Amino acid sequence: MSARHTLCVLSLLLLGAPAARADKVTTLDNKTVSGTIVEVTDKVVAVKTESGKIVETPLAEVLALDLREAKSPAGVTYSDVRLLDETLLHCSDITFKGADVYLKLLSKQEVKVPLAYVTSILHDAQEPELRKQWEELLAEPLKRDRLVIYKNGRLNPLRGTFGDVDPKGERIQFRTETGKTLNPVLRSAALKGMSFYRSETPAKEPVCLVYDVQGNSLAALKVRLKDKTFTVTTPGGIEINLDQANVARFDYNMGKLTYLSGIRPSKLTSKAYVGGGLTLFCEDLSLDGKGAPIMLEGKIYPKGLSIHATTEVEYNLAGKYKQLKALVGVGDRLKVPTSARLVVRADGQEVYNQVIASTEPARAISLPVQKAQRLTIRVTTSDPDAFDDSLAEITLADAKVTQ
């Protein structure tokens, strides 16, 4: 029968540097190396530890490099400019010159980008309500450009096609869906945003996202460190030098590690009897139905899956991952002896089949899912003939797939 379930569900510069702190490299296997960053290349990230030892971590194993905290800009007016590679820049000024756009960052640094590489511009992006409306507008799939006017407290989009910017960089041509030609003033108060439909994608994928202390984010194809300056090259060929003191974080994950709770299940079914508000499946929470966290052997895990028997959940992995890792056990919420069977299949091939008991220690699993399209996780009662399965459940704490 149908189960009712619960899905408890980048870069750049700043005006002044925060206080010094240890740099930290986090690896795929959840280990950290702290100290002072001394080298970043397309092969390694090297840190000099407090003892003076230089530790090199292969780039393929790096999840993140943290230097300092990133914050959103406060008390200033700015425009958000998003590029084709998902780079997001907070700008104090935007100037159009022919086929290019000159962006002045809040740090006063200027960056030139081709207009054809810009996907959207939002003015007064510091306003939360305006930004919320903007995100909702962009979420609507559309194969047309949009000229966005602000009126009566709302963003009002006009669909059509943008043309050329005039020689003075003051107006941009826009032809509406009905064929009417407009030439709006680029700096007018009413023109609040522009979104450009781009069918092309970057030729190469970024290796990381670079975040500055103000929360700008820059997609990076290459990163180099020399004389306390990071040189970042974007997939679009834009090169920017960043003062090390103003860089907050390098996110190298880019799909290397993905928590299962962050992937929407492609299928969720159960044969269990559902009564009394019983919760059968939960992401990042236990099955108590009251929002309690996942807990195994006295430790809280912010990420994971809680699955009741007899429930099966399927994920579309699209052949991107090599391993499934998790700590498996019966959650601490159950105070009586119980057990359940965990069966894991990759593209229909069984890679795990074991009974998990509350009387036994939680166990770490690392299962092969090489190039699998579908991952299926099924929990059943340990005894197929058992009538009462109300207390049969399994927790997969810190459940993730890795490349």
C-alpha positions in Angstrom: 0.0 0.0 0.0 1.1 3.6 -0.4 3.1 4.9 2.6 2.7 8.2 4.2 6.2 9.5 4.8 8.2 12.5 6.0 11.0 14.1 4.1 12.3 15.9 7.2 13.9 18.1 5.0 31.4 31.9 -5.0 35.8 35.5 -5.6 36.9 38.1 -4.3 37.9 41.1 -2.2 36.9 43.1 0.9 37.8 46.4 2.5 40.0 45.1 5.3 41.0 41.7 6.6 39.7 39.7 9.6 41.8 38.5 12.4 44.4 35.9 11.7 43.4 32.2 12.2 44.7 28.8 11.2 44.0 27.7 7.6 42.3 24.3 7.4 42.1 21.7 4.7 39.3 19.2 4.9 39.7 15.9 3.0 37.2 13.4 1.5 37.7 11.0 4.5 36.8 13.8 6.9 40.3 14.4 8.1 41.7 18.0 8.6 45.1 19.6 8.3 45.6 23.0 10.0 48.3 25.5 9.7 49.3 28.2 7.1 48.6 27.7 3.5 51.8 27.8 1.4 50.9 26.4 -2.0 47.8 25.8 -4.2 48.2 24.3 -7.6 46.2 22.1 -10.0 47.7 19.1 -8.2 48.1 19.8 -4.5 47.1 22.0 -1.6 50.1 22.4 0.9 49.8 23.6 4.5 52.7 24.3 6.9 51.6 23.0 10.3 52.4 24.5 13.6 55.4 22.1 14.0 56.9 23.4 10.7 56.0 20.3 8.7 54.6 20.9 5.2 51.7 18.6 4.5 50.6 18.2 0.8 47.1 16.9 0.1 46.3 15.8 -3.5 43.7 18.0 -5.0 41.5 15.0 -5.8 41.2 14.4 -2.1 40.5 18.0 -1.0 36.9 18.9 -0.1 37.5 22.4 1.2 40.2 24.9 2.2 39.0 27.4 4.9 40.9 30.6 5.6 38.3 32.7 7.4 34.6 33.4 7.8 32.6 34.7 4.8 29.9 37.3 5.5 27.3 39.1 3.4 27.9 42.8 2.8 26.0 45.0 5.3 25.1 48.7 5.2 25.9 49.1 1.5 23.9 49.3 -1.7 25.0 46.9 -4.4 24.0 45.0 -7.6 24.3 41.2 -8.0 25.8 40.0 -11.3 25.7 36.3 -12.1 27.8 34.8 -14.9 27.4 31.8 -17.1 29.6 29.7 -14.9 27.5 30.6 -11.8 30.0 33.2 -10.5 28.1 35.7 -8.4 29.6 39.2 -7.8 28.4 42.0 -5.6 29.1 45.3 -7.5 28.9 49.0 -6.6 28.8 50.0 -10.2 28.1 48.5 -13.6 29.2 50.1 -16.9 28.3 48.9 -20.4 30.8 49.4 -23.2 29.9 47.8 -26.5 30.0 44.0 -26.1 31.6 44.2 -22.6 30.5 45.0 -19.1 32.8 46.6 -16.5 32.0 45.6 -13.0 33.3 47.6 -10.1 33.4 45.4 -7.0 32.7 46.7 -3.5 36.5 46.6 -3.1 36.8 49.1 -6.0 38.5 46.5 -8.2 37.2 46.5 -11.8 36.5 43.3 -13.7 35.7 43.2 -17.4 33.4 40.5 -18.7 31.7 39.9 -22.1 28.0 40.8 -21.9 27.4 37.4 -23.6 28.8 35.8 -20.4 26.3 37.6 -18.1 23.2 35.7 -17.2 21.5 38.1 -14.8 21.8 41.5 -13.1 19.8 42.6 -10.1 20.0 46.1 -8.7 19.5 46.8 -5.0 20.3 43.2 -4.2 20.9 44.1 -0.6 17.1 44.2 -0.1 15.9 40.8 1.2 12.4 41.0 -0.1 13.6 42.1 -3.5 16.1 39.3 -3.6 13.4 36.8 -2.7 11.2 38.0 -5.5 14.1 37.8 -7.9 14.9 34.2 -7.0 11.3 33.2 -7.5 11.3 34.9 -10.9 14.5 33.2 -12.0 13.1 29.8 -10.9 10.5 29.9 -13.6 11.9 28.1 -16.7 11.8 30.3 -19.7 13.6 30.5 -23.1 13.4 34.3 -23.4 15.3 37.3 -22.0 13.5 39.3 -19.3 13.5 43.0 -18.6 12.4 43.5 -15.0 10.6 46.7 -13.9 9.9 47.5 -10.2 6.4 48.9 -9.7 4.1 48.9 -6.7 6.5 46.9 -4.6 6.8 44.1 -7.1 9.2 42.9 -9.8 7.4 42.9 -13.1 9.1 41.0 -15.9 8.7 41.7 -19.6 9.6 38.8 -21.9 11.5 39.4 -25.1 15.0 39.7 -26.5 17.8 42.0 -25.6 19.7 43.8 -28.5 22.7 46.1 -28.5 23.8 48.7 -26.0 24.0 52.2 -27.5 27.6 53.7 -28.1 27.3 55.8 -24.9 26.4 52.8 -22.8 23.2 54.5 -21.6 20.4 52.4 -23.2 19.9 48.8 -24.3 17.5 47.7 -27.0 14.8 45.3 -26.0 12.1 43.8 -28.3 9.1 42.4 -26.5 7.2 39.2 -27.3 4.5 41.3 -29.0 7.2 42.9 -31.3 7.4 46.3 -29.6 10.9 47.8 -29.4 12.0 49.5 -26.2 15.2 51.3 -25.4 15.2 51.5 -21.6 17.8 53.6 -19.7 20.2 51.3 -18.0 20.6 53.4 -14.9 16.9 54.2 -14.4 15.4 53.6 -11.0 12.5 51.6 -12.5 14.8 49.1 -14.3 15.6 46.8 -11.5 16.9 43.7 -13.3 17.7 41.9 -16.5 18.0 38.2 -17.1 19.5 36.8 -20.3 18.6 33.5 -21.8 21.8 31.6 -22.6 21.7 28.2 -24.3 25.4 27.7 -24.2 27.4 26.3 -21.2 31.0 26.7 -20.1 33.4 24.5 -22.1 35.0 23.3 -18.9 33.8 22.5 -15.4 35.2 24.5 -12.5 37.5 22.7 -10.0 36.2 24.8 -7.1 34.2 27.8 -6.0 36.2 30.6 -4.3 34.4 32.7 -1.7 35.6 36.1 -0.4 34.9 37.5 3.1 31.8 39.3 1.8 30.1 36.2 0.3 31.0 36.7 -3.4 31.5 33.5 -5.2 33.8 32.8 -8.1 33.9 29.6 -10.2 37.5 28.7 -10.7 39.1 26.5 -13.4 42.6 27.2 -12.0 44.0 28.6 -8.8 47.6 29.6 -8.0 49.1 31.1 -4.9 52.1 33.5 -5.1 53.3 36.1 -2.7 50.1 36.1 -0.7 48.0 36.6 -3.9 45.7 34.0 -5.3 45.3 34.1 -9.1 41.9 32.6 -10.1 41.0 31.8 -13.7 37.4 31.2 -14.4 36.0 28.7 -17.0 35.2 31.8 -19.1 38.9 32.8 -19.2 38.5 35.7 -16.8 41.6 36.1 -14.6 41.4 37.8 -11.2 44.1 38.4 -8.5 42.8 38.1 -5.0 44.6 39.3 -1.9 45.0 36.2 0.4 43.8 38.2 3.4 40.4 38.7 1.8 39.7 35.1 0.6 37.5 33.1 2.9 37.0 29.7 1.4 37.7 27.3 -1.5 35.0 24.7 -2.0 36.5 21.8 -3.9 33.7 19.4 -3.3 32.0 19.9 -6.8 30.2 16.6 -6.3 33.2 14.6 -4.9 31.0 13.9 -1.9 27.2 14.1 -1.7 25.1 13.3 1.3 22.1 11.1 0.4 19.9 13.4 2.3 20.8 16.1 -0.2 19.5 13.9 -3.2 15.8 13.8 -3.9 14.7 10.2 -3.9 13.5 9.0 -7.3 11.2 6.5 -5.7 10.0 5.8 -2.1 7.7 2.8 -1.3 6.7 0.8 1.8 4.7 -2.3 2.6 4.4 -1.4 6.3 1.1 -0.7 8.0 0.9 3.0 8.7 -1.0 3.9 11.9 -0.9 6.5 14.6 1.1 8.9 12.6 4.0 6.5 12.1 7.0 8.0 10.2 8.6 5.7 7.7 11.4 7.7 6.2 13.3 10.8 7.4 16.3 12.8 6.2 18.7 14.2 8.7 16.3 13.4 11.6 15.2 10.4 13.6 11.8 8.7 13.1 10.2 10.0 16.3 8.1 12.4 14.3 9.0 15.3 16.6 12.1 16.6 14.8 14.7 14.9 17.0 18.2 14.5 15.5 19.8 11.3 14.4 21.7 9.7 17.4 23.8 6.6 17.4 25.7 5.4 20.5 25.2 8.7 22.2 26.5 10.8 19.3 24.4 13.2 17.2 24.8 13.1 13.4 23.5 16.1 11.5 23.3 14.1 8.2 21.8 10.7 7.5 18.8 8.6 6.8 16.3 7.0 9.1 14.3 4.2 7.4 11.5 2.1 8.9 10.7 -1.5 7.7 9.5 -2.4 5.2 10.6 0.7 3.3 12.6 1.0 0.1 14.1 4.2 -1.2 15.8 4.6 -4.6 18.2 7.3 -5.8 19.3 8.3 -9.3 23.1 8.5 -9.1 23.6 9.0 -12.8 26.9 7.0 -12.8 28.7 9.8 -10.9 29.9 8.0 -7.8 32.2 5.1 -6.7 31.3 4.4 -3.1 28.5 4.6 -0.6 29.7 5.2 3.0 27.7 5.3 6.2 27.6 4.3 9.8 24.8 1.8 10.2 22.9 0.9 13.3 19.7 1.1 15.2 19.1 4.7 16.4 19.3 5.5 20.2 15.6 6.5 20.2 14.6 2.8 20.5 14.9 1.6 24.1 14.1 -2.0 23.5 16.0 -4.8 21.7 15.2 -4.8 18.0 16.7 -5.6 14.6 16.1 -5.2 10.9 17.6 -6.2 7.7 19.4 -3.8 5.4 19.7 -4.6 1.7 21.6 -2.3 -0.7 21.6 -2.7 -4.5 23.4 -0.9 -7.2 21.7 -1.2 -10.6 19.9 -4.2 -9.2 23.0 -6.0 -8.0 23.2 -6.7 -4.3 26.2 -5.1 -2.6 25.0 -5.5 1.0 22.6 -7.7 2.9 22.9 -7.9 6.7 20.8 -7.9 9.8 21.4 -4.8 12.0 20.6 -5.3 15.7 20.3 -2.7 18.5 22.3 -5.0 20.8 25.4 -4.7 18.5 27.7 -1.7 17.9 27.1 0.5 14.9 29.1 -0.6 11.9 30.9 1.5 9.2 30.1 0.4 5.7 31.8 1.3 2.4 30.1 -0.2 -0.6 31.0 -0.2 -4.3 28.5 1.7 -6.5 30.9 2.2 -9.4 29.1 3.9 -12.3 25.7 2.8 -10.9 22.7 4.7 -12.3 20.3 3.5 -9.5 21.0 3.0 -5.8 18.3 1.1 -3.9 18.2 0.9 -0.1 15.7 -1.4 1.5 14.9 -2.1 5.1 12.8 -5.1 6.1 12.1 -7.0 9.3 14.9 -9.4 10.3 12.2 -12.1 10.6 10.1 -12.3 7.4 7.3 -14.0 9.4 7.2 -11.3 12.1 3.7 -9.8 12.5 4.7 -6.7 14.4 7.3 -4.6 12.6 6.5 -1.3 14.4 9.9 -1.2 16.0 12.0 -2.4 13.0 14.1 0.4 11.7 17.7 1.2 10.7 19.7 4.5 10.8 22.4 5.3 8.2 24.3 8.1 9.9 26.5 10.3 7.8 25.3 8.5 4.6 27.1 9.8 1.5 28.3 8.8 -1.9 31.8 9.7 -3.1 33.6 10.0 -6.4 
